Amino acid sequence: MVTRIEKITDETLEEAKKILFSGGVVAIPTETVYGLGGNAFDDDAVKHIFEIKGRPNDNPLIAHVHENYNLKKIIDYDPPYAKKLREAFLPGPLTLVYPSKGRVSPFVSCGLDTLAVRVPSHEGAQAFLRAVDIPVVAPSANLSRHVSPTSAEHVFDDFNGKIPLILDGGNCVGGIESTVCDVTGEVPVILRPGLVTREMIASVVGRCEVASAELKEGERAKSPGMLYKHYSPRCKTLLFPFDEADKARAAYFSEKEKGERAAVLCERSVAEKLCAEGIFVLDLGETEREMAARLYGLLREAEGVADVLIAIEPRKQDGVMAGVMNRLKKACSSRDIAH
């Protein structure tokens, strides 16, 4: 199969629509990361996405719809506070988990009676979703556990020869996946942190809880991103707390002495100091949004420039940075966290 990267035009949208309705998969941009889009009503299409990603079959998918789509077609109950959240944050990087009507393929939610739904704000994604006018499952367009893609080229690197078309919508401005919020109970519960924070949600509906990062025994994930090692670059990783930057520095020189290519991933205030010592640095940036937007691109860049990536946690770890820290810790498995 030949994989093409094409700009979004009326012609390529029509081609993408034909691929989707013939049971195929097409990569689409969103404001957060690129996704592998498939028909949410088509069992075979949904199963094919799991297969080509190598995705575990107990890790649910998110259904993407355009901003005027009638949610009553696919959700069973819409609590009043969920409407307030949609009005405040959608289209945007917020996924809401509702009771499902069971209309989409059961493989979307891995047999659960809930359905995660998202309305992306990216103009290209909206144009595609309006063209097909059905729910489209679109997990991140990367091989399972690899770093999520924030450009069409990242998708091509993982799926060249496996999908026919990548719709190129430019680099993603959000950079980390959407916040996932369970709205099946009396109050919203964040299942996966992202750019829409707990504080932002609470300011609209008065209260917001955060699910435990660890699932209880026998508990099933309602959301992607709750299980497994994710977002991982194809190189060794070491992760140090912010207040142990000196140990990260020592680890860098230790790896260099072994003849390894090493790089340090850190926020700008630390990067400037390390650069002055001749250390090769991947600069996450200065602001919360900048660090979120740059994280995945730098993790992918590390694969080409380093045998060992030494990451230093940012100083700030709440708000948007809770999402950044969630991804950074999953990118560095527990065995790679330095103490």
Backbone hydrogen bonds, N-H to C=O, Kabsch-Sander energy under -0.5 kcal/mol:
donor,donor_aa,acceptor,acceptor_aa,energy
4,R,2,V,-0.5
4,R,164,P,-2.0
6,E,4,R,-0.6
6,E,166,I,-2.6
8,I,168,D,-0.8
9,T,7,K,-0.7
13,L,9,T,-2.4
14,E,10,D,-1.8
15,E,11,E,-2.1
16,A,12,T,-2.6
17,K,13,L,-2.3
18,K,14,E,-2.0
19,I,15,E,-2.2
20,L,16,A,-2.5
21,F,17,K,-2.5
22,S,18,K,-0.8
22,S,19,I,-0.7
23,G,20,L,-1.5
24,G,19,I,-2.9
26,V,37,G,-1.9
27,A,165,L,-2.3
28,I,35,G,-2.7
34,Y,149,P,-2.3
35,G,28,I,-3.0
36,L,139,P,-3.0
37,G,26,V,-3.0
37,G,35,G,-0.8
38,G,137,V,-2.1
40,A,135,P,-2.0
42,D,39,N,-1.4
43,D,41,F,-0.8
46,V,42,D,-2.4
47,K,43,D,-2.6
48,H,44,D,-2.1
49,I,45,A,-1.6
50,F,46,V,-1.7
51,E,47,K,-2.1
52,I,48,H,-2.8
53,K,49,I,-1.9
54,G,50,F,-1.3
55,R,50,F,-2.2
59,N,56,P,-1.3
61,L,108,V,-3.2
63,A,116,A,-3.1
64,H,62,I,-0.5
64,H,136,V,-3.0
65,V,118,R,-2.3
69,Y,66,H,-1.9
71,L,69,Y,-1.0
73,K,70,N,-1.8
74,I,71,L,-2.0
75,I,71,L,-2.3
76,D,99,P,-3.1
77,Y,99,P,-0.7
82,A,79,P,-1.2
83,K,79,P,-1.2
84,K,80,P,-1.4
85,L,81,Y,-1.8
86,R,82,A,-2.3
87,E,83,K,-2.4
88,A,84,K,-1.8
89,F,85,L,-2.5
90,L,86,R,-2.1
92,G,119,V,-2.4
94,L,92,G,-2.0
95,T,179,T,-3.6
96,L,117,V,-2.5
97,V,181,C,-2.6
98,Y,96,L,-0.7
98,Y,115,L,-2.7
100,S,113,D,-2.6
101,K,74,I,-2.2
105,S,40,A,-3.0
108,V,105,S,-1.7
109,S,105,S,-0.5
111,G,106,P,-2.2
112,L,109,S,-1.9
115,L,98,Y,-2.6
116,A,61,L,-0.6
117,V,96,L,-2.8
118,R,63,A,-2.6
119,V,94,L,-0.6
126,Q,122,H,-2.6
127,A,123,E,-2.4
128,F,124,G,-2.2
129,L,125,A,-2.8
130,R,126,Q,-2.5
131,A,127,A,-1.9
132,V,128,F,-2.0
133,D,129,L,-2.4
136,V,64,H,-2.5
137,V,38,G,-2.0
137,V,135,P,-0.5
138,A,62,I,-1.5
141,A,34,Y,-2.3
142,N,140,S,-2.1
144,S,53,K,-3.6
146,H,143,L,-2.5
147,V,232,S,-0.7
155,V,151,S,-1.4
156,F,152,A,-2.3
157,D,153,E,-2.2
158,D,154,H,-1.1
158,D,155,V,-0.6
159,F,155,V,-2.4
160,N,156,F,-1.5
162,K,159,F,-2.5
163,I,159,F,-1.2
165,L,25,V,-0.5
166,I,4,R,-2.6
167,L,27,A,-2.8
168,D,6,E,-3.3
168,D,166,I,-0.6
169,G,167,L,-0.8
172,C,150,T,-2.3
174,G,31,E,-3.5
175,G,31,E,-0.5
175,G,32,T,-1.2
179,T,93,P,-2.2
180,V,192,R,-2.4
181,C,95,T,-3.1
181,C,179,T,-0.5
182,D,189,V,-3.5
183,V,97,V,-2.4
183,V,181,C,-0.5
189,V,182,D,-1.8
190,I,209,E,-3.0
191,L,180,V,-3.1
192,R,180,V,-1.5
196,V,93,P,-0.6
197,T,195,L,-0.8
201,I,197,T,-2.3
202,A,198,R,-2.8
203,S,199,E,-1.8
204,V,200,M,-0.7
204,V,201,I,-1.1
205,V,201,I,-2.2
206,G,202,A,-2.5
209,E,188,P,-2.5
211,A,190,I,-2.9
219,E,216,K,-2.4
226,M,223,S,-1.0
231,Y,146,H,-0.8
232,S,145,R,-2.6
235,C,233,P,-1.5
236,K,307,D,-1.8
238,L,309,L,-2.6
239,L,336,D,-1.7
240,F,311,A,-2.8
244,E,241,P,-1.9
245,A,242,F,-0.9
247,K,244,E,-0.6
248,A,244,E,-1.8
249,R,245,A,-2.4
250,A,246,D,-2.0
251,A,247,K,-2.4
252,Y,248,A,-2.2
253,F,249,R,-1.9
254,S,250,A,-2.1
255,E,251,A,-2.4
256,K,252,Y,-2.1
257,E,253,F,-2.0
258,K,254,S,-1.1
259,G,256,K,-1.6
260,E,255,E,-2.3
262,A,260,E,-0.6
263,A,308,V,-1.7
264,V,280,F,-2.2
265,L,310,I,-2.2
266,C,264,V,-0.6
266,C,282,L,-1.7
268,R,285,G,-2.8
270,V,267,E,-0.9
271,A,267,E,-2.6
272,E,268,R,-2.5
273,K,269,S,-0.6
274,L,270,V,-2.2
275,C,271,A,-2.9
276,A,272,E,-1.3
277,E,274,L,-1.4
278,G,275,C,-2.1
279,I,274,L,-2.0
281,V,279,I,-0.6
282,L,264,V,-3.2
283,D,281,V,-0.6
284,L,266,C,-2.9
284,L,282,L,-0.7
291,M,287,T,-2.4
292,A,288,E,-2.1
293,A,289,R,-2.4
294,R,290,E,-1.9
295,L,291,M,-1.4
296,Y,292,A,-0.5
298,L,294,R,-2.2
299,L,295,L,-2.2
300,R,296,Y,-2.3
301,E,297,G,-2.2
302,A,298,L,-2.3
303,E,299,L,-0.7
303,E,300,R,-0.7
304,G,300,R,-0.6
304,G,301,E,-1.3
305,V,301,E,-0.9
305,V,302,A,-0.5
306,A,302,A,-2.1
307,D,261,R,-2.6
308,V,261,R,-2.2
309,L,236,K,-3.2
310,I,263,A,-3.1
310,I,308,V,-0.6
311,A,238,L,-3.7
311,A,309,L,-0.7
312,I,265,L,-2.7
313,E,240,F,-3.0
321,M,318,D,-1.6
322,A,319,G,-1.5
323,G,319,G,-0.6
323,G,320,V,-1.1
324,V,320,V,-1.4
325,M,321,M,-2.9
326,N,322,A,-2.0
327,R,323,G,-1.9
328,L,324,V,-2.6
329,K,325,M,-2.6
330,K,326,N,-1.5
331,A,327,R,-2.1
332,C,328,L,-1.4
333,S,331,A,-0.7
336,D,333,S,-2.1
337,I,334,S,-1.2
338,A,239,L,-2.3
338,A,336,D,-0.6
